[in-house]
Amino acid sequence: MLQNLTGDDLFSYLLLLGAGSSDRKYLLCEGDSDCAVLDPHLIENACETVPGYGKDSVVIAINLVDQQGLRNVGALVDRDWRKSRHSISALATQTDHYDIDATVFFTGNVCQRLVSAFCDRQKVRDFLTARRLTSPVEAATKLALPLGILRKLSFDNGWGLRVAGTPIKEVVSEEGDTVDTGSLFDLCLKRSKAARIGPSDKNSVAAALETEISSVADASEYCCGHDLNSALAYLMQAYWGGRVSKDTLERSMRGAFSCSDLASTRLHGGIQSVLNSSADVLFNCDAARKAQMGVPSAREAVEESTTFESLTSSLDP
């Protein structure tokens, strides 16, 4: 049902949930995956995530929230190339990287933990050493980057190429460390129903793609989460002895995203800001940590008890 809601419908749905009339906070997100990442970390009775299924619907709804002066609703939008057609309210914060899954992928050692759990350690080490790569993150990013660059170029130039869902195994070299840009163009063009360029543009597009790739200072800003996980799943299956599907890997990534991982992101403070609440009010880890601050550990209690008994016994006549 929610998948078909417009921004105005989404705003009305928020009012039905209690926006503006309850103490509970509501965080609008672009999709279910955003909610799946954040839900384990939020205090359920204090804050509820609401999927809006699209940037424009979320932006329109949060703008209406702002106009109506509702202060218990905020929004999270992806930092991607698909900009909204509407100005975005200050009640919206952005993901650290391209989208929520890319933010999870590049935060802390989430990726490394998953590779260690699913793969053969020696195979991973041998692969990275042979290709002079420093980590699984770098290996997957190197494969995902050309897709991200092509997506941006297509967006900027109106090429209409379908990059999303590209089968990574069909464009990767035999060594598993590079993407053939010509094959990538051919495949994306073949999968596009409304492309505004054709086979004759292949050389110029490939040249533009190579030029853009060589000028990238921070690859993480170009890679979407789906491409990164697709590349990582391919490497795990083809080279690292890890039998795991892309879907399972994505879900595992979200599950491995810990409290400390979330706390290290800009997103953590951004959510607090747009919802005008402190961390211990919104996030269950922070609330638990605050509650435990005044509770002595078992060891401290024993030591204090032993010290007290020793002191009183020494005072006995």
Order of alpha helices (4+ residues) and beta strands (2+ residues): alpha-beta-alpha-beta-alpha-beta-beta-alpha-alpha-alpha-alpha-alpha-alpha-alpha-alpha-alpha-alpha-alpha-alpha-alpha
